[in-house]
Amino acid sequence: METRNEYIYNSHQRCLDRKLDPYKLPIPGGKLSKSELVQKKKVLEDTITVARKFMTKLIAELDGTAVLIVITDHEGYIIELYGDEMIKCQSESLGLSTGIRLKEEEAGTNSIEMALKLGESVQLIGSDHFFHCLHKSACFSVPFNSLGKIGGTISVMMAAHHASSFHSGLLQSAVDSIEREVKVKQQNKKLLILNQVLMENSRNGVIMTNEDGKIIEINAFAEKVLSCNKEEICNRPITEIAVIGGYMENVLRGSKKYEDIEISISNKTYLFDSFPIYNESNQINGVFGQFRDITERLVLERQLMLSEKLSAIGKISAGLAHEIRNPLTSIIGLLEVFKVNLKTDNDKQKEYFRIIFSELERIKNLVQQFVMMAKPDAKEVSKSRVSIHEIIEDILTLMENDFKNKNIKVHYQATFKNKINVDKDKIKQVFLNVLQNSFEAIDFEGNISIAVNQNQSDGEVEITIRDDGSGMDKDTLEKLSTPFHSTKKSGLGLGLSMSYHIIELHRGRIKVKSEKEKGTIFTIWLPQS
């Protein structure tokens, strides 16, 4: 590689060979169009921005020395030109302005092209320049790197009598600092883009504050969950955010951390974390908060628990079926014989028999519910052509005395009496469970309405059972299909959960509406086949 002096000598010779006159002003050739200049500036945007800051400091350190700063790209095109106005005017009179490319064949020996070719800092002072009009000038140029290769140069022009090797070292130091800061800035841009991608596509809600507790960042997921808008909420106090605001304020004021705090927002359950953000001095300069939706996970956990409960029921029920049901049937049968043979007119004894039979039947029903939950064929249905109208009439006959004892009026209307394909025993159990619930919801005197119709839109059979009993609250309604959930003192919570399961096996639907102290409406839809 040529040394500095060799390069200058050879460059002067090439200028003479090209018939350049050292006593005439150089005439630069073509100039970049405005759009081309804008495009090149865009490529070097980071360097230009950072260089402005550092070169302004450099000018201040030169203590009043008039200088001109020139920034070029890797081809030698002048992209930025600023500094002392007098030198700038002199340079422009020589044809030096933004958009001009400094080539040796037109501009003669120049520090910019020399720095690009040698790949190192150079200086041309006085007669080092080919043209005599520049012999009173000094030019220092340092190439800068961008993306692993030379991206252009930064140069300083001044009067030759002010120039010294100190200026070359000062410029080199400034360019080194510029390169480092540009690299950091570009890395920060990449991190910012990555952060934005992660923030915008995260299935977690993310929100951050500054040291004053003002919101500085919130992602799209958090906006949706918290029903707020980023533009409106930024710079607002975190305490204005319901549920999580108090936690984050505590973190900011007390250096606390929260992990896996279960919170509820809009009927969904989230796990919330919040911790402080520290700066280099280990001082809190903000708070980070995030929450993730665990609603589906909780549902799956509950389903798993129910599955385990039902499995346990199966094991218990197998034993109950053999150990209780058979002797219970024998006891009831023997009591019936004993009652017939006793032939007593004693009212108390009759009442005792009624209570004994009532309690034994209740035990028998409870055992039967356990057994049905544990049957191997519980997931199977044995369909036959059956009339829903006839099933309900049978149930009403069975419960007739119960209704009379409570003075409950039953209103039954069936416009659809055709036979459909269902499992008679299982469907009968469903209607028996629902009517039993309606019966028990009425303390004394009330109404139960039953209607069987055909749905005109899809042809399904629609059975509606309405009562004016005590009704249910929202929490009870949500847990109707849950095994072992019962509001009755003596209930197991299996009847309705079994009913829901049977209707699902028939590809039907159940809908329940209820209001405390106003009553309940059960609507069941069953397909005809």
VOVO-878872 format. One record per residue (C-alpha): x, y, z. Coordinates in Angstrom, 2 decimals, decimal comma. Layout:
X | Y | Z;
...
This chain:
0,00 | 0,00 | 0,00;
1,21 | 3,50 | -0,82;
2,45 | 5,73 | 1,95;
0,91 | 9,15 | 2,42;
3,73 | 10,98 | 0,65;
3,79 | 8,44 | -2,18;
0,06 | 8,80 | -2,67;
0,28 | 12,63 | -2,80;
3,16 | 12,55 | -5,27;
1,47 | 9,99 | -7,53;
-1,82 | 11,85 | -7,34;
-0,16 | 15,10 | -8,46;
1,39 | 13,23 | -11,38;
-1,97 | 11,75 | -12,40;
-3,53 | 15,23 | -12,29;
-0,79 | 16,55 | -14,61;
-1,25 | 13,56 | -16,92;
-4,98 | 14,43 | -17,12;
-3,99 | 17,96 | -18,22;
-5,46 | 19,57 | -15,09;
-4,23 | 23,16 | -14,62;
-3,14 | 23,72 | -10,97;
-3,76 | 27,48 | -11,36;
-7,36 | 27,19 | -12,51;
-10,39 | 26,54 | -10,38;
-11,54 | 22,87 | -10,46;
-14,88 | 22,29 | -12,15;
-16,82 | 19,40 | -10,51;
-18,85 | 17,17 | -12,83;
-22,34 | 15,77 | -12,28;
-24,36 | 16,35 | -9,15;
-26,85 | 14,10 | -7,37;
-30,54 | 14,90 | -7,89;
-32,59 | 15,91 | -4,84;
-34,22 | 12,46 | -4,62;
-30,85 | 10,69 | -4,92;
-29,38 | 12,91 | -2,20;
-32,37 | 12,19 | 0,09;
-31,90 | 8,46 | -0,48;
-28,20 | 8,58 | 0,39;
-28,94 | 10,65 | 3,49;
-31,46 | 8,03 | 4,57;
-28,81 | 5,30 | 4,34;
-26,45 | 7,31 | 6,58;
-29,18 | 8,76 | 8,79;
-27,83 | 7,34 | 12,06;
-24,24 | 8,45 | 11,33;
-25,33 | 11,94 | 10,29;
-27,46 | 12,38 | 13,44;
-24,76 | 11,17 | 15,84;
-21,99 | 13,06 | 13,96;
-23,88 | 16,33 | 14,40;
-23,70 | 15,92 | 18,17;
-20,01 | 14,97 | 18,31;
-18,81 | 17,43 | 15,65;
-20,62 | 20,28 | 17,42;
-18,58 | 19,40 | 20,52;
-15,40 | 19,19 | 18,43;
-16,01 | 22,67 | 16,99;
-16,44 | 23,99 | 20,55;
-13,15 | 22,37 | 21,62;
-11,28 | 24,12 | 18,77;
-11,86 | 27,35 | 20,68;
-12,98 | 29,69 | 17,92;
-11,03 | 28,17 | 15,02;
-13,17 | 28,47 | 11,90;
-13,85 | 25,00 | 10,48;
-16,11 | 23,31 | 7,95;
-17,45 | 19,79 | 8,54;
-17,99 | 17,56 | 5,52;
-19,63 | 14,10 | 5,59;
-19,49 | 11,87 | 2,49;
-20,70 | 8,40 | 1,62;
-18,44 | 5,51 | 0,56;
-18,35 | 6,81 | -3,04;
-17,18 | 10,28 | -2,03;
-20,48 | 12,12 | -2,53;
-20,89 | 15,06 | -0,14;
-23,98 | 14,35 | 1,99;
-23,65 | 16,97 | 4,74;
-21,73 | 20,24 | 4,82;
-21,88 | 22,69 | 7,74;
-19,74 | 24,89 | 9,97;
-18,18 | 28,34 | 9,55;
-20,20 | 30,33 | 7,04;
-17,18 | 32,10 | 5,53;
-15,34 | 28,86 | 4,77;
-18,60 | 27,38 | 3,53;
-19,05 | 30,24 | 1,06;
-15,44 | 29,90 | -0,11;
-15,91 | 26,17 | -0,63;
-19,15 | 26,66 | -2,55;
-17,36 | 29,18 | -4,78;
-14,97 | 26,34 | -5,62;
-17,96 | 24,16 | -6,51;
-18,05 | 22,17 | -3,26;
-21,68 | 21,58 | -2,15;
-23,92 | 18,70 | -1,12;
-24,49 | 16,20 | -3,89;
-21,01 | 16,72 | -5,46;
-18,65 | 13,76 | -5,78;
-14,99 | 14,52 | -5,10;
-13,01 | 12,64 | -7,75;
-9,33 | 13,11 | -8,41;
-9,83 | 13,63 | -12,18;
-12,00 | 16,70 | -11,44;
-11,20 | 17,92 | -7,90;
-7,52 | 16,98 | -8,01;
-5,73 | 15,55 | -4,95;
-8,25 | 15,58 | -2,10;
-8,29 | 14,09 | 1,41;
-11,73 | 12,49 | 1,02;
-10,87 | 10,22 | -1,91;
-7,44 | 9,58 | -0,37;
-9,00 | 8,44 | 2,96;
-11,44 | 6,14 | 1,12;
-8,68 | 4,54 | -0,95;
-6,11 | 4,17 | 1,84;
-8,74 | 3,23 | 4,44;
-7,14 | 5,41 | 7,12;
-7,13 | 8,96 | 8,43;
-5,25 | 11,45 | 6,19;
-4,40 | 15,11 | 6,14;
-3,64 | 17,47 | 3,27;
-2,13 | 20,79 | 4,33;
-1,22 | 23,64 | 1,98;
0,81 | 22,47 | -1,03;
-0,31 | 18,87 | -0,50;
-3,32 | 19,95 | -2,56;
-2,88 | 19,98 | -6,34;
-4,76 | 23,22 | -6,96;
-3,02 | 26,40 | -5,80;
-6,33 | 27,95 | -4,65;
-6,36 | 25,34 | -1,87;
-2,77 | 25,91 | -0,67;
-4,05 | 28,11 | 2,16;
-6,36 | 25,33 | 3,35;
-5,93 | 22,23 | 5,47;
-8,17 | 19,15 | 5,16;
-8,38 | 16,25 | 7,62;
-10,44 | 13,17 | 6,63;
-11,19 | 9,99 | 8,57;
-13,11 | 7,03 | 7,09;
-15,88 | 5,52 | 9,24;
-17,15 | 1,96 | 9,24;
-20,75 | 0,91 | 8,75;
-21,98 | -2,70 | 8,82;
-18,41 | -4,05 | 8,70;
-17,11 | -1,94 | 5,80;
-16,21 | 1,67 | 5,00;
-19,41 | 3,68 | 4,91;
-17,94 | 7,10 | 4,10;
-15,75 | 9,84 | 5,57;
-15,96 | 12,70 | 8,03;
-13,71 | 15,64 | 7,22;
-12,66 | 18,94 | 8,77;
-11,50 | 21,92 | 6,64;
-9,71 | 24,93 | 8,11;
-7,08 | 27,55 | 7,32;
-3,63 | 25,97 | 6,86;
-1,95 | 28,22 | 9,43;
-4,28 | 26,79 | 12,15;
-3,62 | 23,16 | 11,25;
-1,60 | 20,73 | 13,34;
-1,39 | 16,98 | 13,98;
-3,57 | 17,64 | 17,07;
-6,57 | 18,20 | 14,79;
-6,04 | 14,86 | 13,05;
-6,01 | 13,02 | 16,40;
-9,04 | 14,96 | 17,62;
-11,00 | 14,05 | 14,50;
-9,97 | 10,40 | 14,70;
-11,12 | 10,27 | 18,33;
-14,46 | 11,87 | 17,39;
-15,04 | 9,37 | 14,56;
-14,26 | 6,44 | 16,88;
-16,87 | 7,76 | 19,32;
-19,36 | 8,27 | 16,49;
-18,87 | 4,70 | 15,27;
-19,46 | 3,31 | 18,76;
-22,61 | 5,34 | 19,34;
-24,00 | 4,52 | 15,90;
-23,41 | 0,83 | 16,60;
-25,22 | 1,13 | 19,92;
-28,03 | 3,06 | 18,27;
-28,44 | 0,42 | 15,56;
-28,42 | -2,34 | 18,17;
-31,04 | -0,44 | 20,14;
-33,14 | -0,15 | 16,98;
-32,94 | -3,91 | 16,48;
-33,85 | -4,47 | 20,11;
-36,69 | -1,98 | 19,80;
-38,04 | -3,80 | 16,73;
-37,68 | -7,13 | 18,51;
-39,34 | -5,66 | 21,59;
-42,22 | -4,31 | 19,49;
-42,69 | -7,69 | 17,77;
-42,70 | -9,47 | 21,13;
-44,97 | -6,87 | 22,74;
-47,49 | -6,77 | 19,92;
-47,68 | -10,55 | 19,44;
-47,44 | -11,60 | 23,07;
-50,37 | -13,47 | 24,56;
-49,47 | -11,82 | 27,86;
-50,61 | -8,37 | 28,84;
-47,60 | -6,08 | 29,40;
-47,59 | -2,62 | 30,98;
-44,66 | -0,45 | 32,16;
-44,28 | 2,79 | 34,10;
-41,50 | 5,30 | 34,71;
-40,11 | 6,24 | 38,12;
-43,05 | 8,62 | 38,69;
-45,62 | 5,88 | 38,21;
-46,73 | 7,21 | 34,82;
-47,54 | 4,63 | 32,13;
-44,93 | 4,62 | 29,34;
-45,73 | 1,37 | 27,52;
-48,67 | -1,00 | 27,10;
-49,12 | -3,73 | 24,51;
-52,17 | -4,58 | 22,39;
-53,20 | -7,57 | 24,53;
-53,22 | -5,43 | 27,69;
-55,20 | -2,71 | 25,87;
-57,85 | -5,27 | 24,93;
-58,11 | -6,84 | 28,40;
-58,11 | -3,52 | 30,26;
-60,45 | -1,87 | 27,69;
-58,20 | 1,14 | 27,18;
-56,35 | 2,94 | 24,38;
-52,56 | 3,35 | 24,34;
-52,63 | 6,96 | 23,12;
-55,08 | 7,97 | 25,83;
-53,53 | 6,06 | 28,72;
-49,82 | 6,79 | 28,23;
-48,45 | 9,34 | 30,72;
-51,43 | 8,68 | 33,01;
-50,84 | 7,43 | 36,61;
-50,79 | 3,64 | 36,93;
-53,19 | 3,96 | 39,88;
-55,94 | 4,76 | 37,36;
-55,80 | 1,16 | 36,12;
-58,23 | -0,97 | 38,11;
-57,11 | -4,23 | 39,76;
-53,39 | -4,09 | 38,82;
-52,70 | -0,38 | 39,47;
-52,46 | -0,79 | 43,24;
-49,99 | -3,67 | 42,98;
-47,70 | -1,73 | 40,63;
-47,86 | 1,37 | 42,82;
-46,77 | -0,77 | 45,79;
-43,83 | -2,10 | 43,77;
-42,75 | 1,44 | 42,89;
-43,05 | 2,81 | 46,42;
-41,96 | -0,21 | 48,43;
-39,57 | -2,14 | 46,18;
-41,85 | -5,18 | 46,49;
-42,31 | -7,95 | 43,96;
-45,50 | -9,81 | 43,12;
-45,54 | -13,22 | 41,45;
-48,50 | -15,35 | 40,36;
-51,14 | -13,13 | 41,96;
-54,56 | -14,41 | 40,85;
-56,72 | -11,55 | 39,61;
-60,10 | -11,35 | 37,87;
-60,84 | -9,01 | 34,95;
-64,07 | -9,15 | 32,92;
-65,05 | -12,60 | 34,24;
-61,68 | -14,08 | 33,29;
-58,89 | -15,20 | 35,58;
-55,28 | -14,02 | 35,15;
-51,97 | -14,57 | 36,91;
-50,26 | -11,24 | 37,54;
-46,56 | -10,48 | 38,10;
-44,96 | -7,12 | 38,86;
-41,40 | -6,17 | 39,72;
-39,21 | -3,03 | 39,79;
-36,91 | -1,94 | 36,94;
-33,49 | -0,74 | 38,11;
-30,97 | 1,57 | 36,39;
-27,15 | 1,29 | 36,42;
-27,04 | 2,91 | 39,87;
-29,41 | 0,24 | 41,25;
-32,18 | 2,79 | 41,68;
-35,77 | 2,13 | 40,67;
-36,64 | 3,94 | 37,47;
-39,86 | 2,12 | 36,63;
-42,15 | -0,86 | 37,17;
-42,91 | -3,81 | 34,89;
-46,22 | -5,64 | 35,07;
-47,60 | -8,60 | 33,13;
-50,66 | -10,81 | 33,32;
-51,53 | -14,04 | 31,53;
-54,93 | -15,63 | 30,97;
-55,35 | -18,91 | 32,90;
-59,12 | -19,21 | 32,49;
-58,92 | -22,22 | 30,16;
-56,32 | -23,88 | 32,35;
-58,59 | -23,56 | 35,39;
-61,49 | -25,05 | 33,41;
-59,31 | -28,02 | 32,42;
-58,17 | -28,45 | 36,03;
-61,78 | -28,47 | 37,21;
-62,68 | -31,00 | 34,52;
-59,80 | -33,19 | 35,64;
-60,95 | -32,96 | 39,25;
-64,49 | -33,89 | 38,19;
-63,13 | -36,81 | 36,21;
-61,24 | -38,01 | 39,27;
-64,37 | -37,62 | 41,41;
-66,44 | -39,61 | 38,94;
-63,79 | -42,29 | 38,87;
-63,96 | -42,50 | 42,65;
-67,76 | -42,68 | 42,47;
-67,46 | -45,64 | 40,13;
-65,34 | -47,59 | 42,60;
-67,58 | -46,73 | 45,56;
-70,78 | -47,40 | 43,61;
-69,71 | -50,89 | 42,59;
-69,50 | -51,79 | 46,28;
-72,68 | -49,94 | 47,19;
-74,66 | -51,78 | 44,52;
-73,88 | -55,15 | 46,10;
-73,69 | -54,19 | 49,77;
-76,72 | -51,91 | 50,07;
-79,19 | -52,31 | 47,21;
-79,96 | -56,01 | 47,61;
-80,51 | -56,01 | 51,40;
-82,44 | -52,76 | 51,07;
-84,87 | -54,36 | 48,62;
-85,33 | -57,27 | 51,03;
-86,03 | -54,90 | 53,94;
-88,64 | -52,96 | 51,96;
-90,29 | -56,18 | 50,84;
-90,43 | -57,64 | 54,36;
-91,82 | -54,38 | 55,75;
-94,59 | -54,48 | 53,13;
-95,50 | -58,01 | 54,30;
-95,27 | -56,96 | 57,95;
-97,53 | -53,93 | 57,28;
-100,18 | -56,12 | 55,59;
-100,13 | -58,75 | 58,34;
-100,23 | -56,23 | 61,15;
-103,66 | -54,88 | 60,11;
-103,63 | -52,06 | 62,65;
-105,92 | -49,04 | 62,89;
-103,43 | -47,15 | 65,04;
-102,78 | -43,82 | 63,30;
-99,34 | -43,45 | 64,89;
-98,19 | -46,81 | 63,62;
-99,46 | -45,91 | 60,14;
-97,46 | -42,67 | 60,32;
-94,37 | -44,60 | 61,44;
-94,72 | -46,94 | 58,47;
-95,11 | -43,99 | 56,11;
-91,92 | -42,37 | 57,45;
-89,99 | -45,68 | 57,35;
-91,00 | -46,36 | 53,73;
-90,27 | -42,75 | 52,77;
-86,77 | -42,84 | 54,22;
-86,02 | -46,28 | 52,75;
-87,13 | -45,08 | 49,32;
-84,87 | -42,03 | 49,68;
-81,92 | -44,28 | 50,48;
-82,83 | -46,47 | 47,52;
-82,90 | -43,43 | 45,21;
-79,51 | -42,22 | 46,44;
-77,98 | -45,64 | 45,85;
-79,59 | -45,75 | 42,40;
-77,98 | -42,41 | 41,50;
-74,57 | -43,72 | 42,50;
-75,12 | -46,90 | 40,49;
-76,16 | -45,00 | 37,36;
-73,03 | -42,85 | 37,55;
-70,89 | -45,99 | 37,73;
-72,64 | -48,15 | 35,13;
-70,25 | -49,47 | 32,45;
-72,79 | -48,47 | 29,79;
-73,27 | -44,96 | 31,18;
-71,97 | -43,48 | 27,94;
-74,36 | -45,57 | 25,83;
-78,02 | -45,04 | 25,07;
-80,51 | -47,70 | 24,07;
-83,00 | -45,86 | 21,88;
-86,54 | -46,88 | 21,02;
-89,65 | -45,13 | 19,70;
-91,15 | -43,41 | 22,74;
-93,64 | -40,59 | 23,34;
-92,28 | -37,79 | 25,55;
-95,90 | -36,91 | 26,32;
-96,51 | -40,39 | 27,80;
-93,26 | -40,28 | 29,86;
-94,27 | -36,99 | 31,44;
-97,80 | -38,22 | 32,16;
-96,34 | -41,25 | 33,96;
-94,10 | -39,02 | 36,09;
-96,98 | -36,69 | 36,95;
-99,03 | -39,70 | 38,08;
-96,16 | -40,87 | 40,28;
-95,77 | -37,41 | 41,86;
-99,48 | -36,61 | 42,11;
-99,68 | -37,14 | 45,89;
-96,52 | -35,09 | 46,47;
-98,01 | -32,16 | 44,55;
-101,29 | -32,39 | 46,49;
-99,49 | -32,44 | 49,84;
-97,84 | -29,10 | 49,00;
-100,89 | -27,68 | 47,27;
-98,94 | -27,28 | 44,02;
-100,97 | -26,80 | 40,83;
-99,55 | -28,50 | 37,74;
-100,41 | -27,04 | 34,32;
-99,55 | -29,47 | 31,53;
-99,98 | -28,86 | 27,81;
-98,61 | -31,00 | 24,97;
-99,08 | -29,98 | 21,34;
-96,55 | -32,60 | 20,22;
-97,41 | -36,23 | 21,10;
-95,56 | -38,17 | 18,41;
-92,94 | -40,80 | 19,25;
-89,25 | -40,06 | 18,92;
-86,04 | -42,08 | 19,30;
-84,75 | -41,81 | 22,88;
-83,60 | -44,01 | 25,74;
-86,84 | -44,20 | 27,72;
-85,35 | -44,93 | 31,14;
-82,63 | -42,29 | 30,91;
-84,94 | -39,56 | 29,58;
-87,51 | -40,42 | 32,25;
-84,78 | -39,95 | 34,87;
-84,02 | -36,48 | 33,42;
-87,62 | -35,24 | 33,65;
-87,99 | -36,81 | 37,08;
-84,88 | -34,94 | 38,31;
-86,04 | -31,61 | 36,89;
-89,60 | -31,93 | 38,23;
-88,25 | -33,03 | 41,60;
-86,15 | -29,85 | 41,70;
-89,17 | -27,72 | 40,81;
-91,22 | -29,49 | 43,49;
-88,54 | -28,91 | 46,15;
-88,11 | -25,23 | 45,13;
-91,72 | -24,53 | 46,23;
-92,27 | -24,46 | 50,00;
-96,07 | -24,54 | 49,92;
-98,59 | -23,51 | 47,28;
-97,24 | -22,74 | 43,87;
-97,41 | -23,52 | 40,20;
-95,51 | -25,80 | 37,85;
-96,11 | -25,47 | 34,11;
-95,02 | -28,11 | 31,59;
-95,22 | -27,75 | 27,81;
-94,19 | -30,14 | 25,03;
-93,97 | -28,55 | 21,57;
-92,19 | -29,00 | 18,28;
-89,61 | -26,33 | 17,41;
-90,66 | -25,00 | 14,00;
-87,16 | -23,93 | 12,96;
-85,32 | -27,28 | 13,32;
-88,04 | -29,82 | 14,15;
-86,63 | -30,61 | 17,61;
-88,95 | -31,46 | 20,50;
-88,96 | -28,60 | 23,01;
-89,89 | -29,39 | 26,62;
-90,33 | -26,42 | 28,98;
-90,71 | -26,88 | 32,76;
-91,45 | -23,65 | 34,65;
-91,96 | -23,11 | 38,39;
-92,56 | -20,08 | 40,63;
-90,38 | -21,41 | 43,46;
-87,37 | -19,94 | 45,28;
-85,18 | -19,65 | 42,14;
-81,37 | -19,71 | 41,95;
-78,58 | -17,15 | 42,06;
-75,92 | -16,75 | 39,33;
-73,32 | -18,87 | 41,10;
-75,72 | -21,81 | 41,53;
-76,79 | -21,55 | 37,87;
-73,17 | -21,76 | 36,68;
-72,57 | -24,94 | 38,72;
-75,81 | -26,79 | 37,89;
-74,01 | -29,42 | 35,78;
-71,21 | -29,89 | 38,32;
-71,28 | -33,24 | 40,19;
-71,58 | -32,96 | 43,99;
-72,71 | -29,34 | 43,87;
-76,04 | -29,10 | 45,68;
-77,86 | -26,44 | 47,68;
-80,07 | -29,06 | 49,36;
-79,21 | -30,23 | 52,86;
-79,69 | -33,89 | 51,94;
-78,70 | -33,67 | 48,25;
-75,67 | -35,28 | 46,66;
-75,55 | -32,97 | 43,66;
-75,69 | -35,86 | 41,16;
-79,22 | -35,59 | 39,73;
-78,83 | -32,56 | 37,48;
-75,22 | -33,34 | 36,51;
-76,46 | -36,76 | 35,37;
-79,36 | -35,12 | 33,52;
-77,02 | -32,82 | 31,59;
-74,89 | -35,84 | 30,66;
-77,91 | -37,85 | 29,43;
-79,15 | -34,97 | 27,26;
-75,65 | -34,61 | 25,75;
-75,66 | -38,33 | 24,91;
-78,94 | -37,71 | 23,03;
-77,31 | -34,76 | 21,17;
-79,78 | -32,45 | 22,83;
-79,48 | -29,19 | 24,81;
-80,52 | -27,79 | 28,18;
-80,99 | -24,11 | 28,96;
-81,86 | -22,80 | 32,42;
-83,12 | -19,36 | 33,39;
-83,66 | -18,49 | 37,02;
-84,03 | -15,55 | 39,34;
-84,03 | -15,54 | 43,12;
-87,55 | -15,62 | 44,61;
-89,12 | -15,53 | 41,12;
-88,71 | -19,08 | 39,87;
-86,88 | -21,20 | 37,32;
-87,39 | -22,25 | 33,69;
-85,80 | -25,45 | 32,35;
-85,90 | -25,78 | 28,55;
-84,80 | -29,08 | 26,99;
-84,44 | -29,72 | 23,27;
-84,26 | -33,26 | 21,90;
-83,79 | -34,36 | 18,27;
-86,49 | -36,68 | 16,93;
-84,01 | -39,33 | 15,78;
